[in-house]
Amino acid sequence: DLDRTMNDKCWLTANPAVDMLAPIGQGQSMLIVDGELGRKRGFIYDIAQGIHINRKGEHLQSVFVVEDKTNLEEVLKGDEMLRSSVVVYPDRNSTDLEANKLLATFIGCSLAEMYRDSGRNSLLVLPEFVLFHNVWRRGQRLAAAYVEKQRNTIPEALFSPGADRGDVRKFYSSLVQRAAKLNEKNGNGSMTMLQALGDKSFSIEDTEKVENKVEIDNKEQKEYSLTDFENPLEFGLADLARIQALVDRGISLTLENLEKIGIQQPGYRIANDHTATANSVVLNTDEKKKYWGLVGPLQTVSSLRQHSEELKSLSDGHLCVQRPVSKRLSIDIRDTQEALSHFAIDPRNSLTRIGIGTNINDIRDTRPVALRKAIGGLRLHLIELLDIDPSKGKLPNRAIAWTHFFTEEEGNMASLELEVCVGFSISRGYFDGERELCLLEDGTKSVFASAIVSEISVDMVENIQSGKVKEAELDSFVKFVLEKCVSKI
C-alpha cells in the first residue's frame, strides 16, 4: 500500500517480557492469546494501560470494543486512560446480539481509522475472536441450507472442512489489515490493533471429551494394532504410511509414540474434531452435515483451531500469555520448563513480525535504542542459558534472574529506564552471585528495582529515553546502585 510506511517505533507496554521479547509496533496488529479471558480485567487491558502510561507525550486515542458496558472503570484504570478512550458496545436488548457485537466491532474500527487518517495515533482493542468465528459459522450453515434446498445435496468442494480456507482468510483480512502506519505524506498517523484470542475457547462438551479420552488411554497405555487405523474418515494414505513405518521398526503403537509422529488415537477425530472427510466413502446428506460440522454446536475444536491459525498467520504477531500459579521462584530451580512457565509471556511461541512483507534490507528493530544497547540479542542469550540438563545441577543464576524480571506482577508497570537498567545489569552478569540474585526477587518490585527508581537522576532518564545514554555511564550507575543494595544485606 503506497499510503503506508514501515513500522519504525514500538509502543512500550510497561511489561518487560513483552517490550524485550515481542515488542508491539505502532501500526501493528497483535493477537493476545490468553487462556483466562473470563477475568474482569484481561492481560489485553494491562497492555493497553501500559501503552498509555509509557507513551511519553505522544497523543494516543484508544477505542475499546467491549461486549458489556458494566465494570468499565475496572477495565479502564486510570483517569488519563479514561479521558483519551472511546468505548463501543452493543445493545444487549437486541434480538440478534451477535450481529450487534459485529457491528460494534466495525464501528470501533472505523473510529480508529478516522483518528489514524487525521494524523493521530490510535489503539484499537477488540473483543475475543470467537465472536467472528461464530458469525462465520452461522453464515456457512445458512449457505449450506440454501445450496441443499436448490441442489438437494451439499457439495464437498464448498463445505467440507478446509474448503473455505481462502474465504476465511479474506474475512479476517478485512479486519486485521486495517492496522497500519501511514507515511509522512498522509499525516504519519497510525492504528495499532490488539485482539484477544482465548486458547481455551473450545466448547465445554468438546473439551471434556478430549480430556477424558486422553486421560483414560494414558492410564491404560493401550497398544493399538493396524486394524484400528482403517477408518478412511480419520486416516489418509499418508497417515497409514507413517503408522506402518513404526510397525516395520518394531515400535509399539501407543498413544505416546503416535503423538510423536502427529497421529491422533483412533476415534479422536470422529468424537472431537468433526474434520473427517468423505473422499473414499459415500455418505448421505445427514452424515455429511455431522462430519463437516454443519449441525451441532457452532464452536468445535477443529473449526476454532482452523480460524485461530488463519488469524495468527494474518496478524503481525501474537503474545501467548502465561499465568503461573506461584509467583515465587525457588533459588535452586533446576527445571527449564518451570522457569519458562513463570514468564509473563511464553517466549517460545510469542513473536512479532515488524517489518516483514517489505524490503528485507529495511527490516529494523523497533525497540528503543537504549533497550537494544542494554540487552542485545536476548532471545539467543536465553536459549543458551536455559538449554541445560536438569540432572547436571540447577539453572544458571543469570537464567533465574531473567525469570524473576519477566514474571508478571499484576498491576505493576515498569518504566523504560527501569527495563534498561535491570536488563543491562542481568545481561552483564551482575546478578550471577547468590547474594546479588536475592536482590532481584519479585522482579519489578524487587529491592534492586526500587533502588533504581529512587536513585536515578533526571538527566539519566532523559538520556535513556532519547537513546543517548552511554554504556560507561549506565554501567557506572547500576554498579553504584547494586553495591549500595548489597551493603545493606
VOGU-3710 file (C-alpha; in Angstrom, 3 decimals, decimal comma):
1> dldrtmndkc> 0,000/0,000/0,000  1,568/3,294/-1,151  -0,053/5,189/1,724  1,723/3,102/4,356  5,219/3,041/5,724  7,314/0,609/7,730  6,968/0,381/11,487  9,970/2,126/12,992  8,763/2,530/16,584  7,185/0,297/19,150
11> wltanpavdm> 4,734/1,053/21,914  6,254/0,390/25,322  3,825/-1,671/27,361  5,486/-1,428/30,817  5,781/-5,225/30,722  9,492/-6,199/30,430  8,806/-9,581/28,808  6,699/-8,006/26,036  8,943/-4,992/25,428  12,134/-7,083/25,270
21> lapigqgqsm> 10,972/-10,284/23,574  7,989/-9,391/21,350  7,537/-5,604/21,041  4,291/-4,174/19,690  4,986/-1,786/16,820  2,994/1,320/16,033  0,545/0,334/13,321  0,807/-3,374/14,087  -1,966/-5,938/14,574  -1,173/-8,153/17,567
31> livdgelgrk> -3,091/-11,116/18,965  -3,144/-11,617/22,733  -3,515/-15,376/23,276  -4,887/-15,555/26,801  -6,411/-18,632/28,428  -8,067/-16,614/31,203  -10,274/-14,220/29,283  -13,066/-14,724/31,802  -11,362/-12,456/34,325  -12,789/-8,964/34,871
41> rgfiydiaqg> -9,568/-7,470/33,555  -7,617/-9,476/30,997  -3,963/-9,166/30,011  -5,002/-7,237/26,904  -6,179/-4,332/29,082  -2,965/-4,426/31,118  -1,067/-3,994/27,827  -3,329/-1,111/26,752  -2,847/0,642/30,099  0,930/0,171/29,888
51> ihinrkgehl> 0,974/1,756/26,423  -0,941/4,783/27,766  1,435/5,207/30,705  4,601/4,926/28,604  3,606/6,924/25,545  5,788/9,839/26,749  3,815/12,834/25,497  2,626/11,272/22,243  -1,098/11,692/21,687  -2,896/8,368/21,702
61> qsvfvvedkt> -6,608/7,855/21,197  -7,874/4,440/22,288  -11,019/2,696/21,085  -12,264/-0,221/23,185  -14,898/-2,555/21,765  -16,440/-4,406/24,711  -19,278/-6,893/24,970  -20,767/-5,278/28,068  -20,562/-1,729/29,446  -20,501/-2,938/33,063
71> nleevlkgde> -17,235/-2,714/35,028  -15,762/-0,175/32,601  -13,913/1,638/35,372  -12,354/-1,666/36,435  -11,229/-2,318/32,859  -10,067/1,204/32,021  -7,988/2,007/35,088  -6,533/5,487/35,392  -8,026/8,922/34,710  -5,709/9,557/31,758
81> mlrssvvvyp> -6,799/6,352/30,068  -10,469/7,169/30,608  -10,078/10,698/29,199  -8,439/9,506/25,974  -10,639/6,488/25,281  -13,825/5,791/23,375  -15,855/2,711/24,332  -18,141/0,984/21,838  -20,559/-1,702/23,000  -23,602/-3,469/21,504
91> drnstdlean> -27,205/-3,128/22,549  -27,720/-6,192/24,739  -31,504/-5,907/24,321  -31,172/-6,533/20,604  -32,938/-9,528/19,049  -29,645/-10,550/17,383  -26,887/-9,845/19,896  -24,053/-11,423/17,865  -24,876/-9,284/14,829  -24,816/-6,189/17,050
101> kllatfigcs> -21,455/-7,235/18,515  -20,027/-7,499/14,994  -21,494/-4,121/14,104  -19,907/-2,592/17,233  -16,547/-4,045/16,189  -16,575/-2,444/12,757  -17,812/0,871/14,208  -14,787/0,742/16,517  -12,541/0,011/13,522  -13,959/2,971/11,612
111> laemyrdsgr> -13,355/5,308/14,576  -9,754/4,137/14,969  -9,182/4,563/11,222  -10,610/8,091/11,398  -8,052/9,013/14,093  -5,272/7,382/12,052  -6,212/9,196/8,833  -6,283/12,536/10,672  -2,589/12,113/11,577  -3,061/10,813/15,136
121> nsllvlpefv> -2,080/7,548/16,796  -4,930/5,202/17,656  -5,100/1,979/19,633  -7,982/-0,398/18,893  -8,780/-3,129/21,442  -11,148/-5,782/20,076  -13,183/-8,482/21,841  -12,428/-12,206/21,786  -12,193/-13,717/18,301  -14,883/-16,377/18,953
131> lfhnvwrrgq> -17,439/-13,691/18,072  -16,131/-13,579/14,473  -15,832/-17,365/14,332  -19,496/-17,788/15,317  -20,693/-15,240/12,764  -18,770/-17,037/10,018  -20,116/-20,445/11,035  -23,692/-19,161/11,084  -23,251/-17,783/7,576  -21,722/-21,060/6,412
141> rlaaayvekq> -24,696/-23,045/7,704  -27,185/-20,683/6,070  -25,320/-21,082/2,773  -25,269/-24,881/3,129  -29,029/-24,927/3,793  -29,676/-22,768/0,703  -27,465/-24,951/-1,545  -29,074/-28,132/-0,215  -32,516/-26,734/-0,977  -31,509/-25,793/-4,528
151> rntipealfs> -29,463/-28,903/-5,419  -30,745/-31,492/-2,974  -27,131/-32,181/-1,955  -24,211/-30,469/-0,176  -21,097/-30,191/-2,412  -17,887/-31,327/-0,711  -15,845/-28,761/-2,666  -17,734/-25,966/-0,901  -18,477/-27,185/2,612  -16,042/-29,908/3,681
161> pgadrgdvrk> -13,561/-28,860/6,408  -10,827/-26,654/4,974  -12,681/-25,931/1,719  -13,459/-22,404/2,893  -9,880/-21,556/3,903  -9,421/-18,834/1,297  -12,712/-17,196/2,193  -11,906/-17,384/5,927  -8,625/-15,558/5,288  -10,427/-12,834/3,326
171> fysslvqraa> -12,955/-12,491/6,160  -10,271/-11,868/8,786  -8,081/-9,828/6,391  -10,837/-7,242/6,123  -10,334/-6,688/9,842  -6,653/-7,129/10,788  -5,152/-5,449/7,729  -6,718/-2,147/8,720  -3,885/-1,759/11,218  -1,200/0,420/9,635
181> klnekngngs> 1,233/3,277/9,999  0,796/5,954/7,330  3,673/7,726/5,630  4,586/11,374/6,076  2,619/12,462/3,005  -0,542/11,049/4,576  -0,018/12,530/8,041  2,137/9,914/9,864  -0,892/8,560/11,719  -1,013/5,003/12,994
191> mtmlqalgdk> -3,624/2,447/14,024  -2,470/-0,350/16,330  -4,819/-3,287/16,876  -4,962/-5,677/19,836  -7,306/-8,659/19,718  -7,870/-11,337/22,334  -7,656/-14,981/21,353  -8,680/-17,475/24,031  -6,543/-20,618/23,870  -9,173/-22,497/25,898
201> sfsiedtekv> -12,212/-21,367/23,927  -13,419/-24,861/22,976  -16,967/-25,734/23,878  -17,147/-27,368/27,319  -18,605/-30,545/25,835  -15,791/-30,990/23,294  -13,079/-30,196/25,823  -14,370/-32,776/28,280  -14,445/-35,431/25,553  -10,836/-34,775/24,598
211> enkveidnke> -9,526/-34,630/28,171  -11,416/-37,719/29,369  -10,475/-39,831/26,362  -6,783/-38,966/26,529  -6,700/-39,379/30,316  -8,167/-42,901/30,109  -5,760/-44,012/27,399  -2,788/-42,509/29,241  -3,625/-44,569/32,327  -4,072/-47,805/30,404
221> qkeysltdfe> -1,168/-47,195/27,961  -3,224/-49,034/25,379  -1,359/-50,519/22,438  -3,162/-50,297/19,088  -2,972/-52,534/16,019  -3,025/-51,622/12,326  -6,687/-52,573/12,066  -7,571/-49,751/14,459  -6,487/-47,212/11,810  -8,556/-48,483/8,864
231> nplefgladl> -11,335/-45,862/9,122  -10,913/-43,672/5,993  -12,829/-40,864/7,700  -9,902/-40,451/10,109  -6,710/-41,652/8,446  -5,455/-40,999/4,941  -2,752/-42,840/2,989  -0,013/-40,554/4,340  -1,104/-41,302/7,917  -1,128/-45,045/7,260
241> ariqalvdrg> 2,367/-44,884/5,755  3,762/-43,274/8,909  1,986/-45,793/11,130  3,319/-48,662/9,005  6,839/-47,253/9,363  6,536/-47,532/13,155  5,386/-51,145/12,893  8,239/-52,015/10,499  10,734/-50,698/13,063  9,180/-52,741/15,840
251> isltlenlek> 7,813/-49,684/17,673  4,565/-50,265/19,549  1,537/-48,156/18,559  0,921/-46,467/21,907  -0,589/-43,014/22,314  2,807/-41,589/23,276  4,521/-42,932/20,142  1,646/-41,888/17,881  1,758/-38,298/19,166  5,462/-38,108/18,270
261> igiqqpgyri> 4,606/-38,507/14,578  1,482/-36,325/14,754  -1,126/-39,114/14,671  -4,173/-38,939/16,947  -5,613/-42,018/18,644  -8,376/-43,885/16,759  -11,780/-42,329/17,340  -10,384/-38,935/18,407  -11,322/-37,019/15,271  -14,787/-38,520/14,991
271> andhtatans> -15,550/-37,698/18,650  -13,941/-34,266/18,831  -12,712/-32,666/15,648  -15,515/-33,160/13,115  -12,838/-32,939/10,379  -13,303/-36,383/8,834  -13,504/-36,271/5,040  -15,614/-38,381/2,788  -13,133/-38,820/-0,073  -13,120/-42,615/-0,018
281> vvlntdekkk> -16,603/-43,442/1,301  -20,117/-42,498/0,286  -22,081/-40,546/2,896  -25,667/-39,435/2,864  -26,570/-35,792/3,452  -27,189/-36,147/7,200  -23,792/-37,865/7,673  -22,061/-35,112/5,723  -23,642/-32,474/7,944  -22,441/-34,301/11,042
291> ywglvgplqt> -18,875/-34,905/9,908  -18,457/-31,467/8,352  -19,746/-29,651/11,441  -22,827/-28,205/9,741  -25,031/-29,325/12,636  -24,482/-29,306/16,381  -22,519/-26,689/18,364  -21,020/-23,770/16,418  -17,777/-23,976/18,356  -15,959/-27,232/17,630
301> vsslrqhsee> -12,318/-27,967/18,328  -11,449/-28,202/14,645  -13,224/-25,037/13,470  -11,836/-22,929/16,318  -8,360/-24,244/15,608  -8,666/-23,546/11,878  -9,892/-19,990/12,381  -7,340/-19,177/15,094  -4,455/-20,434/12,943  -5,610/-18,341/9,981
311> lkslsdghlc> -5,925/-15,299/12,230  -2,431/-15,871/13,635  -0,919/-16,116/10,161  -2,585/-12,863/9,068  -1,645/-10,831/12,143  1,719/-9,137/12,644  2,436/-11,193/15,754  0,973/-12,808/18,838  1,686/-12,916/22,559  0,995/-16,194/24,363
321> vqrpvskrls> 0,094/-15,177/27,913  1,101/-17,334/30,867  -0,347/-17,167/34,371  1,786/-19,099/36,853  0,100/-20,491/39,944  3,011/-19,464/42,164  4,870/-16,201/41,669  7,728/-17,207/43,954  10,677/-18,951/42,340  12,968/-21,391/44,098
331> idirdtqeal> 16,607/-20,277/44,186  17,781/-23,805/43,336  15,356/-24,191/40,426  16,541/-26,927/38,053  13,770/-27,303/35,513  13,838/-25,175/32,348  10,104/-25,680/31,811  9,357/-24,439/35,326  11,460/-21,335/34,748  9,790/-20,563/31,418
341> shfaidprns> 6,329/-21,060/32,938  6,931/-18,033/35,174  7,468/-15,666/32,233  4,563/-13,276/31,630  4,532/-14,497/28,007  5,771/-17,749/26,507  8,992/-16,748/24,677  8,945/-19,940/22,590  5,572/-19,224/20,980  5,292/-15,419/21,155
351> ltrigigtni> 6,591/-13,485/18,171  6,418/-10,201/16,339  6,707/-9,703/12,590  7,501/-5,998/12,491  8,896/-5,150/9,062  8,007/-8,458/7,412  6,477/-8,073/3,975  8,641/-5,126/2,909  12,196/-4,779/1,667  14,201/-7,200/3,792
361> ndirdtrpva> 17,119/-4,784/3,901  14,910/-2,248/5,679  13,658/-4,568/8,431  14,619/-2,938/11,683  14,459/-3,480/15,407  11,767/-1,124/16,696  12,758/-1,319/20,373  14,141/1,917/21,849  17,858/2,434/21,174  18,790/2,283/24,859
371> lrkaigglrl> 16,974/-1,034/25,289  18,734/-2,550/22,274  22,094/-1,454/23,625  21,327/-2,835/27,066  20,169/-6,354/26,214  21,342/-7,087/22,646  20,228/-10,448/21,236  18,247/-11,518/24,270  16,377/-14,437/22,684  19,599/-16,214/21,694
381> hlielldidp> 21,047/-15,472/25,113  18,014/-17,051/26,829  18,268/-20,170/24,655  21,880/-20,650/25,731  21,052/-20,120/29,408  18,032/-22,405/29,503  19,400/-25,212/27,332  20,752/-27,249/30,242  20,323/-30,784/31,528  18,486/-30,592/34,906
391> skgklpnrai> 20,427/-33,658/36,137  23,659/-31,659/35,982  22,521/-29,073/38,500  20,309/-26,025/38,849  19,860/-23,415/36,170  22,484/-20,631/35,981  21,731/-17,675/38,234  21,536/-15,450/35,184  18,659/-17,519/33,793  16,905/-17,283/37,167
401> awthffteee> 17,481/-13,518/37,215  15,772/-13,117/33,840  12,925/-15,309/35,082  12,438/-13,063/38,131  12,315/-9,982/35,926  9,916/-11,494/33,377  7,439/-12,834/35,943  4,172/-10,930/35,627  3,297/-8,717/38,543  -0,344/-7,748/38,012
411> gnmaslelev> -0,928/-4,024/38,205  2,799/-3,192/38,313  4,216/-1,104/35,480  7,914/-0,903/34,551  9,261/2,295/33,006  11,744/2,268/30,111  14,582/3,380/32,382  13,871/0,513/34,789  13,771/-2,024/31,949  17,056/-0,696/30,580
421> cvgfsisrgy> 18,907/-0,621/33,907  17,767/-4,042/35,117  18,159/-5,634/31,680  21,678/-4,219/31,353  22,634/-5,489/34,830  21,395/-9,025/34,185  22,957/-9,302/30,722  26,334/-8,168/32,126  26,234/-10,860/34,803  25,884/-8,595/37,840
431> fdgerelcll> 23,333/-10,994/39,372  25,317/-14,181/38,827  26,245/-14,292/42,524  23,912/-15,706/45,187  23,811/-12,512/47,298  23,105/-10,311/44,288  20,427/-12,661/42,934  18,249/-12,336/46,037  18,048/-8,581/45,364  16,047/-9,288/42,208
441> edgtksvfas> 13,321/-11,460/43,742  9,849/-10,059/42,985  11,066/-8,698/39,622  9,896/-5,134/39,002  9,043/-4,786/42,732  12,413/-6,106/43,915  14,896/-4,343/46,197  17,174/-3,564/43,257  14,353/-2,247/41,042  13,092/0,002/43,836
451> aivseisvdm> 16,626/1,352/44,362  16,945/2,127/40,639  13,734/4,157/40,732  14,814/6,138/43,793  18,425/6,776/42,721  18,140/7,542/39,016  18,623/11,177/38,014  16,507/13,263/35,665  19,438/13,562/33,244  19,887/9,791/33,158
461> veniqsgkvk> 16,183/9,300/32,450  16,333/11,806/29,574  19,429/10,145/28,112  17,811/6,703/28,227  14,592/7,913/26,642  16,462/9,752/23,889  18,836/6,825/23,291  21,909/8,955/24,043  22,935/7,109/27,191  26,487/5,769/27,035
471> eaeldsfvkf> 27,376/2,252/28,139  30,028/3,507/30,571  27,522/5,879/32,168  24,929/3,128/32,517  27,497/0,655/33,845  28,722/3,066/36,482  25,196/3,834/37,671  23,945/0,238/38,015  27,162/-0,806/39,811  26,707/2,038/42,276
481> vlekcvski> 23,094/1,020/42,998  23,995/-2,662/43,271  26,862/-2,049/45,712  24,574/0,123/47,827  21,945/-2,655/47,948  24,492/-5,395/48,733  25,925/-3,362/51,608  22,504/-3,409/53,306  22,150/-7,213/53,243
//
